[in-house]
Amino acid sequence: MTIKLLLAATLRKYVPGYDGSTGHDMEVEPGTKVKDVAEKLGIPVGEVKLIMVNGVGSKWDTAVGENDRVALFPPVGGG
């Protein structure tokens, strides 16, 4: 099944050629969780602060489904 992965800021480096305007289509197996998606791409759990699935705040153990939009955001820094 296909999901749409949306990565913000520094997380984009984990998907070569990532296009911020379209995101990244990714094939996953049924029963895949958000954590599995991150691990498959080599995104360290500690680099993700906010997880959203279809616009709803989610957790690492959230299962994803066909055509879901999974967005990962790093911590925001500033000064």
ROLOLO-517355 format. One record per residue (C-alpha): x, y negated, z; residue in one letter. Coordinates in steps of 0.5 Angstrom, whole numbers, plus 500, padded with zeros to 3 digits. Each point is the difference from the previous one (the first is absolute). Layout:
REM residues N
<xx = X, yy = Y, zz = Z, code = A>
...
This chain:
REM residues 79
<xx = 500, yy = 500, zz = 500, code = M>
<xx = 502, yy = 493, zz = 499, code = T>
<xx = 501, yy = 494, zz = 505, code = I>
<xx = 502, yy = 493, zz = 499, code = K>
<xx = 506, yy = 498, zz = 504, code = L>
<xx = 501, yy = 493, zz = 502, code = L>
<xx = 506, yy = 498, zz = 503, code = L>
<xx = 502, yy = 493, zz = 503, code = A>
<xx = 506, yy = 496, zz = 501, code = A>
<xx = 506, yy = 504, zz = 502, code = T>
<xx = 497, yy = 507, zz = 499, code = L>
<xx = 500, yy = 499, zz = 492, code = R>
<xx = 507, yy = 502, zz = 500, code = K>
<xx = 498, yy = 508, zz = 501, code = Y>
<xx = 496, yy = 500, zz = 493, code = V>
<xx = 505, yy = 498, zz = 495, code = P>
<xx = 497, yy = 496, zz = 494, code = G>
<xx = 494, yy = 498, zz = 505, code = Y>
<xx = 495, yy = 495, zz = 497, code = D>
<xx = 497, yy = 496, zz = 506, code = G>
<xx = 494, yy = 498, zz = 495, code = S>
<xx = 498, yy = 507, zz = 499, code = T>
<xx = 503, yy = 504, zz = 505, code = G>
<xx = 502, yy = 507, zz = 499, code = H>
<xx = 496, yy = 506, zz = 498, code = D>
<xx = 502, yy = 506, zz = 504, code = M>
<xx = 498, yy = 508, zz = 499, code = E>
<xx = 498, yy = 503, zz = 507, code = V>
<xx = 497, yy = 507, zz = 502, code = E>
<xx = 494, yy = 500, zz = 504, code = P>
<xx = 500, yy = 499, zz = 507, code = G>
<xx = 506, yy = 496, zz = 500, code = T>
<xx = 501, yy = 495, zz = 505, code = K>
<xx = 503, yy = 493, zz = 500, code = V>
<xx = 506, yy = 502, zz = 504, code = K>
<xx = 501, yy = 505, zz = 494, code = D>
<xx = 500, yy = 495, zz = 495, code = V>
<xx = 505, yy = 496, zz = 503, code = A>
<xx = 505, yy = 506, zz = 502, code = E>
<xx = 499, yy = 502, zz = 492, code = K>
<xx = 503, yy = 493, zz = 498, code = L>
<xx = 505, yy = 500, zz = 506, code = G>
<xx = 497, yy = 494, zz = 503, code = I>
<xx = 502, yy = 500, zz = 508, code = P>
<xx = 494, yy = 500, zz = 505, code = V>
<xx = 503, yy = 494, zz = 504, code = G>
<xx = 500, yy = 496, zz = 494, code = E>
<xx = 493, yy = 500, zz = 499, code = V>
<xx = 496, yy = 495, zz = 505, code = K>
<xx = 493, yy = 500, zz = 497, code = L>
<xx = 496, yy = 506, zz = 496, code = I>
<xx = 494, yy = 499, zz = 496, code = M>
<xx = 496, yy = 505, zz = 496, code = V>
<xx = 494, yy = 497, zz = 495, code = N>
<xx = 501, yy = 493, zz = 504, code = G>
<xx = 499, yy = 503, zz = 507, code = V>
<xx = 505, yy = 500, zz = 506, code = G>
<xx = 503, yy = 508, zz = 500, code = S>
<xx = 505, yy = 504, zz = 503, code = K>
<xx = 505, yy = 505, zz = 498, code = W>
<xx = 496, yy = 506, zz = 501, code = D>
<xx = 494, yy = 497, zz = 495, code = T>
<xx = 499, yy = 505, zz = 495, code = A>
<xx = 499, yy = 497, zz = 493, code = V>
<xx = 496, yy = 501, zz = 494, code = G>
<xx = 499, yy = 500, zz = 493, code = E>
<xx = 501, yy = 493, zz = 497, code = N>
<xx = 501, yy = 497, zz = 507, code = D>
<xx = 504, yy = 493, zz = 501, code = R>
<xx = 506, yy = 501, zz = 505, code = V>
<xx = 503, yy = 494, zz = 502, code = A>
<xx = 506, yy = 500, zz = 504, code = L>
<xx = 503, yy = 493, zz = 504, code = F>
<xx = 507, yy = 499, zz = 503, code = P>
<xx = 500, yy = 496, zz = 507, code = P>
<xx = 500, yy = 493, zz = 498, code = V>
<xx = 506, yy = 495, zz = 503, code = G>
<xx = 500, yy = 493, zz = 500, code = G>
<xx = 504, yy = 495, zz = 504, code = G>
